[in-house]
């Protein structure tokens, strides 16, 4: 089981929680289990093709999962995933 940290703008979709313990052996499995439990979150994380939206950044500890094995990155018990949406402004 891993802990996933949810950013403030997405917390209304998960009953205001900031950290969730979600089962899964890979980052992708954790994400799928997360959106299964909280379906309203799906459109904020995945596009219509089931791929991660380009503005969703995921970190395993301090490492961007894109520098590891992407959503196939294996997890160990107690790993911490940070979900960080990109923020644009002007």
PyMOL commands that set and color helices and strands:
alter all, ss='L'
color gray80, all
select helices_A, chain A and resi 8-14+27-37+39-45+65-67+70-72
alter helices_A, ss='H'
color red, helices_A
select strands_A, chain A and resi 2-5+19-22+56-60+63-64+80-85
alter strands_A, ss='S'
color yellow, strands_A
deselect
rebuild
show_as cartoon
